Amino acid sequence: MKALTVLRRDQRGYTLTELLITVAILGLVMAAVLVVQMTSNTMFLRGENQAEAQQGARAAMLMEEDLRMAGYGCPDNGCPTNLGTQDYQAGGTQLKVSAASATAITFWADTVNASTTLSAAVNSGNTTLSVADANGIAVNDRIYLNNGGTWETMTVTAKAGNNLTVAAINCASNPCYPQGVQVGRPRRIVYSFANGTLSKDAGDGNNLQPLATGVQNLTFTYFGTDDAPTGVLANIRRIQISTTTQSATSAAGPSTFTINTNVRPRNL
């Protein structure tokens, strides 16, 4: 019989040089992975901060849509700021923008499009207003009948479908208000900036509520019909808003975002 030859594998270990080279290569690979991870994390944090700052600016920009509606639902001259004891032809200065400063603005507007129109003419003594759509009007809401230079304001005491119950209409000739006259339901809207927070009073009885935080700066500038800066409320036709927001401080550092916008209210 032939003898079997067994081939034995080389049982020698790694040399110290080979181990050192291997460790060095692994160290370089791990260092590269760590650098990539740290860079990705930093980029993510920066992106997150930028998004947070931009989100704050977008929240501040929500007031632009409301400002474009300033005066909507009010009589031609504006909504009365000081209502008299009687609803009919109530006294008081009529304004659409009733206060304006560099950090706050107060104006009358129907920002939710609750206003509607009369579906039937109204005569003197009537206590019911039939309107095209009463969905946006509730009991205790103050409404305005707007017919050019003639207007009247009253409070809704009851509602049934598209019929609103109010105090008796008082006018000299009939019909007092023909079909199609606007029934406005504006509210007093306030935007105010203080201590890094933009707040809004929607005129719903909840007073000022935070709308956006992290606002570093917010400035209102007002322009008249000649596009020159104005401080006269009745002359305001354009509002410039400069907003700078900042994200919360993080390891990547805070991010800031600035936006300048111009609003031309449609009803001023």
Helices and strands as residue ranges (DSSP letters): H 16-68, E 79-80, E 94-95, E 97-100, E 104-109, E 116-117, E 128-130, E 142-147, E 150-155, E 158-160, E 163-165, E 182-184, E 187-194, E 197-201, E 209-212, E 215-223, G 233-235, E 238-246, E 256-263
